[in-house]
Amino acid sequence: MRRRFLQVDVFGEHPYEGNPLAVVVDAEGLTTAEMQAFAHWTNLSETTFLLSPTHADADYRVRIFTPTEELPFAGHPTLGSAAAWLTTQGHMRTSVDLVQECEVGRVEIRHQDDVFSFKAPPLMRSGAADEHVIAEAAGALSIHRSSIIDAEWIDNGPGWLGLLLESADEVLALTSPTSGLSLGVAGAYPPGSPFAYEVRAFYSSHGITMEDPVTGSLNASLAQWMIASGRFSAPYRVCQGKAVGRNGIVSVDVDEGGDVWVGGNVAVCVSGEVDL
């Protein structure tokens, strides 16, 4: 069956500088196995499938797959799916608010021109990590335990262990880990820099660890941690992707109710059909 298909770039300062996402728009009738097989074939960090919502206040429902598993939530697929849905529905407007339905619940999305933002969902797991886990993470990254200033579980779906290093330079110097942990690492830029901190995301699944170019879920949970701990005050911007040749920029803000919003540019780069 021919289905509408788009590939979008998310969080890039310019198109093709962020994190690509494959979106199958007309996903009704596909089985979980068929979705997983196609996500494995695209070999992108995530592929999404848009479906009719089951909640009356949601605009659409999304299922999110890595090449190896389904995720209950992920950030760049949330923003990219919103742009794809608006584009194919024929009512891409300069500004609009959306509600996306996914496994973690309903996620609010804002849109202004090419900038999309989502309200960070509550953390599924939080709190300080045990010392043996921090030591494992340090060993996996080939750094001394003393290089890790702080560590927290910041799990909003993918299952991140957040690590804070002293500086952005230390983050950029990291080598890819071999641990089975999914590690989100941040290090601050000097005062006066255009970015608050540098981020790298090492996602582990089924024995395979990959570095994600620009990661919305991680940046959302990092922001919740950093703001709650008083290390940073919103609004601010985060840089991610330099280590893998990308130029990702993530904006973080807090609304009057105290909710964290994470956003960035989204560009539709490929549109057509796929036979699934």
PyMOL commands that set and color helices and strands:
alter all, ss='L'
color gray80, all
select helices_A, chain A and resi 32-42+75-89+131-140+145-147+168-172+216-228+242-244
alter helices_A, ss='H'
color red, helices_A
select strands_A, chain A and resi 2-10+19-24+47-51+60-65+70-71+95-102+105-112+115-119+148-153+160-165+182-188+197-205+208-212+236-240+248-254+260-275
alter strands_A, ss='S'
color yellow, strands_A
deselect
rebuild
show_as cartoon
